[in-house]
Amino acid sequence: MTPGPTGADARAASRTVLELVATLMEKSFEALGEGTVLGTLPTYAERFGAMNAVYMGRHFVRCDPGVGAVSALTPLNVVSRVTGTGFDMPQQTRARAVKRLRACEFLDAFEDRGEFPKAMMCLLHRATYQGSVNATLAHDDGYEVDLRTRILFGDPHCEFVVRSRGPRPDAPDRECEVTRQPAPDECDDLSYSFYTFLLTSFVDYLTNHLPEDTVHGILRSCAAEVGSKVYGLMDAVGALPRDPADAARAVLRMGGREFAPDGDGAGRDLRVTHCPQAAHIIATAKGNDDPDAARAVRENACRLCKNLVQGAAERVSPGCRVGRRTSLALGDGDCHFTVT
């Protein structure tokens, strides 16, 4: 599997990705309208959940979700443990399972947002569970997922109820075999990868539901806003230099990027030779299975990165410009950034 941001601040990188998700949701819902969001977003979230279940099955679990509700929850239970999200399971049968999250990993990014973005994050979370437990099952052999309580709305926990659609015995069930338990030092990197899947899935959604110019404008403004916040947080602890190119380099390095030597000797060319998000962007950007649309999604995911770096660099030098000539996620040999 692709490594995470080794040697970088993976927790800060994950918080940045979640802040991007929250900001994109808030801004894009204004352009989409509530009816479009409610009618179309769950399908994308379910697909994301299914893709994640397949990914976890490939790397971490050996599972037959058809056995029962707890078995089907195994991939997301592993994700909960990786992200440090504690949970209890007061009911564990083949026909019905109850999972109660004791914390919400999206709380910090969403607690100060409006009620509609919060509600949509909860809808996205429920649909992710729905897609995950049904990833490899025919409809009649699968499960329905209800989200009964929500931490984002003041409840003490998030309660997911997984119910069998077809006849299954009301007999005890247990999680499937975990083939490889992530080491403690892997968990932050795996969280970062999971949130990158989530962010790219939402970018895919926007790319397919809004005009190109509108998408580009939302990506530009949201990423620059988050980049400015990232700079502020890093600057508050003295972590950022006062040169815009060095500030850009520091933000990219925080996200696990690795660099070639400076191209022009002056530090204004930044050539990223490894990006821990690139493979996950490629894997998640499906574009309704249209290769041209999938490339457009990858391009938009890379725009987020470029504009986030722009937002941070502008905090140092308001007139500076960050450009990007090549991209690993688009098949190039590097991501070539310039700061002018």
Helices and strands as residue ranges (DSSP letters): H 10-32, H 34-59, E 61-62, H 69-82, E 87-92, E 96-101, H 107-110, H 115-133, G 139-141, E 143-149, G 151-153, E 158-164, E 177-178, G 184-186, H 187-207, H 212-236, H 244-254, E 258-259, E 269-274, H 278-284, G 287-289, H 291-316, E 322-324, G 328-330, E 335-339
